[in-house]
Amino acid sequence: MRTPDPSSHRPASGPPGKRAPHGPDGPPSPLERPADRLEGRLRVVLAAVALVVLPLTAWAAGQAVYSHYAHARQTMPARLHPVTARLVTDARSAGDRAGAQSGFHALVRWSDRDGGHKGVAPVRAWLHRGAATTVWLDARGAIATPPERRDFAATAGAAVAFATAFGGVASAYGLWWAVGRSMDRRRLSQWGREWERVEPGWVTRYSR
């Protein structure tokens, strides 16, 4: 009885995790598995996303946030008007007052054509009693949240752009890693099945 030639049952490729190389100028190697080609295409797509799509997405997100706050700063002063007030109490952290916004606040006093007024207003940190500050009032004369600083729109836009880029890169890398792990498991399983077919021929050959 003729001993099977082990070379006729040789696995299509080497051990798992090592793909058969492409020819530098010719078509893909016949030893390359379909899973190897699929992984290569997926990695090209992910690289394109990381290098092209993510920068554009981050820029668009940052620009949208910048435009929003810049527009708000331009329109808010039209609905508000500033008055000069004096602190009646020292500035305190807003965390000391339940329901207050972040920052510092103080009881302030100001006067207009309707007489004197008092109210709790946002102020700069560490101001003391008697210090002058600017308070913003709405159309009804109530204390309102002051407009954002001039550089706030640029800062917020840059922060959102960075967060978008960082999150996108992390997601792309995670998907890249997951694809590699999945393909390695598939190659390992396929290589094991092929070795089960090849092993009897090798055992028969070397046991004679």
matplotlib code that plots the C-alpha trace (Angstrom):
import matplotlib.pyplot as plt

x = [0.0, 1.4, 2.2, 0.4, 2.6, 2.4, 3.2, -0.1, -1.9, 0.3, -1.7, -2.5, -0.4, 1.9, 1.1, -1.7, -0.9, 1.5, -0.1, 1.4, 3.2, 2.0, 4.1, 5.6, 4.4, 2.2, -1.2, -1.8, 0.0, -2.1, -1.1, -3.0, -6.3, -9.6, -9.5, -6.1, -7.3, -10.4, -8.3, -6.0, -9.0, -10.5, -7.2, -6.9, -10.5, -9.7, -6.5, -8.3, -10.9, -8.3, -6.3, -9.1, -12.5, -11.6, -9.8, -12.7, -15.2, -13.2, -12.9, -16.6, -17.6, -15.2, -16.4, -20.1, -19.4, -17.4, -20.1, -22.8, -21.0, -19.8, -23.4, -24.7, -22.1, -23.1, -26.9, -27.0, -25.8, -28.8, -31.1, -29.1, -27.6, -24.8, -25.0, -22.3, -23.0, -21.3, -20.8, -22.8, -21.1, -17.8, -17.8, -18.5, -18.2, -21.5, -21.1, -22.1, -25.6, -28.0, -29.1, -26.5, -24.5, -20.7, -18.5, -18.7, -21.7, -22.4, -25.2, -24.9, -26.6, -27.2, -29.3, -31.2, -34.0, -36.4, -34.4, -32.1, -32.0, -30.4, -29.8, -27.5, -25.3, -22.4, -19.1, -15.4, -13.7, -12.4, -14.0, -14.7, -17.5, -17.6, -15.9, -17.4, -18.5, -20.6, -24.0, -26.0, -29.8, -32.5, -35.4, -37.3, -34.5, -33.6, -30.1, -29.1, -26.1, -23.4, -22.2, -19.3, -15.8, -14.6, -12.2, -14.7, -16.0, -12.5, -11.7, -14.9, -14.5, -10.9, -11.9, -14.7, -12.5, -9.8, -12.3, -13.9, -10.5, -9.3, -12.6, -12.4, -8.8, -9.6, -12.6, -10.6, -7.8, -10.2, -11.9, -8.4, -7.4, -10.7, -10.4, -6.9, -7.9, -10.9, -8.9, -6.1, -8.7, -10.1, -6.7, -5.8, -9.0, -8.5, -4.9, -5.8, -8.3, -5.8, -3.2, -5.7, -5.9, -2.1, -1.0, -2.0, 0.2, 3.2, 2.7, 2.5, 5.6, 7.8, 6.6, 7.7]
y = [0.0, 3.4, 5.8, 9.1, 11.9, 14.5, 17.3, 16.7, 17.5, 20.4, 23.2, 26.2, 28.5, 28.6, 28.7, 31.0, 34.7, 34.6, 35.4, 34.3, 37.2, 38.9, 39.0, 42.5, 43.0, 40.1, 38.9, 37.7, 34.5, 31.4, 30.4, 33.5, 32.6, 34.5, 35.6, 37.1, 39.1, 40.2, 41.4, 43.3, 45.2, 45.9, 47.3, 49.6, 50.9, 51.6, 53.3, 55.5, 56.3, 57.3, 59.4, 61.1, 60.7, 61.4, 64.7, 66.0, 64.9, 66.4, 69.7, 69.8, 69.1, 71.8, 74.3, 73.6, 74.2, 77.3, 78.7, 78.0, 79.9, 82.7, 83.3, 83.1, 85.7, 88.0, 87.8, 87.7, 91.3, 92.4, 90.9, 91.9, 95.1, 95.6, 97.7, 98.5, 97.1, 97.0, 93.8, 93.7, 90.5, 88.8, 86.5, 82.9, 79.7, 78.8, 75.3, 76.9, 77.7, 74.8, 74.9, 77.6, 77.4, 76.8, 79.8, 82.5, 84.6, 87.5, 89.8, 93.0, 96.4, 98.7, 101.7, 102.8, 105.1, 102.9, 103.2, 100.8, 97.0, 94.0, 90.5, 87.6, 87.7, 85.8, 87.6, 87.1, 84.9, 86.4, 89.8, 91.4, 93.5, 97.0, 96.0, 97.1, 94.5, 94.3, 92.7, 91.7, 92.3, 91.0, 93.0, 92.6, 93.9, 90.6, 89.3, 87.1, 84.8, 87.0, 86.4, 83.9, 85.3, 86.2, 83.2, 80.7, 79.8, 79.0, 77.0, 75.0, 74.3, 73.0, 70.8, 69.2, 68.7, 67.0, 64.8, 63.8, 62.9, 61.0, 59.0, 58.2, 57.0, 54.9, 53.3, 52.7, 51.1, 48.9, 47.7, 47.1, 45.0, 43.1, 42.3, 41.0, 38.8, 37.4, 36.6, 35.0, 32.7, 31.8, 31.0, 29.0, 26.9, 26.4, 25.5, 23.0, 21.3, 21.2, 19.7, 17.0, 16.0, 16.1, 14.4, 10.8, 11.0, 12.3, 9.6, 6.8, 8.0, 8.3, 5.1, 2.9]
z = [0.0, -1.0, 1.8, 1.4, 0.5, 3.4, 1.0, -0.8, 2.5, 3.6, 5.2, 3.0, 5.2, 8.2, 11.9, 13.0, 13.3, 10.3, 6.9, 3.6, 2.0, -1.2, -4.2, -4.5, -8.1, -8.8, -7.6, -4.0, -3.0, -3.5, 0.0, 1.4, 3.0, 2.3, 6.0, 5.4, 2.5, 4.4, 7.3, 5.0, 3.5, 6.9, 8.1, 5.0, 5.7, 9.3, 8.4, 5.9, 8.6, 11.1, 8.7, 6.7, 8.2, 11.9, 11.3, 9.2, 11.8, 14.7, 12.8, 12.0, 15.6, 16.9, 14.3, 15.2, 18.9, 18.2, 16.0, 18.6, 21.4, 19.2, 18.0, 21.5, 22.6, 19.8, 20.4, 24.3, 24.9, 22.8, 25.4, 28.4, 29.8, 32.3, 35.5, 38.0, 41.5, 44.9, 46.9, 50.1, 51.1, 50.3, 47.3, 48.2, 46.3, 44.6, 46.2, 49.5, 48.2, 47.2, 43.6, 42.6, 39.4, 39.5, 40.2, 42.9, 44.0, 46.3, 47.5, 45.5, 45.4, 42.5, 41.6, 38.5, 37.7, 39.6, 42.8, 44.6, 44.2, 45.8, 44.6, 44.5, 41.4, 39.9, 40.6, 40.2, 42.7, 46.0, 45.7, 49.1, 50.5, 48.9, 45.7, 42.4, 39.9, 36.7, 36.9, 33.8, 33.9, 31.6, 30.1, 33.4, 35.4, 37.0, 37.4, 34.5, 33.7, 32.2, 28.6, 28.2, 27.9, 24.4, 24.3, 25.6, 22.1, 20.8, 24.0, 23.8, 20.1, 20.5, 23.5, 21.5, 18.5, 20.6, 22.4, 19.1, 17.6, 20.7, 21.0, 17.3, 17.4, 20.5, 18.8, 15.5, 17.5, 19.5, 16.3, 14.7, 17.7, 17.7, 14.0, 14.5, 17.4, 15.6, 12.5, 14.5, 16.2, 12.8, 11.4, 14.5, 14.1, 10.4, 10.8, 13.5, 11.2, 8.4, 10.7, 11.7, 8.0, 7.6, 10.8, 9.8, 6.8, 8.8, 11.4, 8.8, 7.0, 10.0, 11.8, 8.9]

ax = plt.figure().add_subplot(projection="3d")
ax.plot(x, y, z, "-o")
ax.set_aspect("equal")
plt.show()
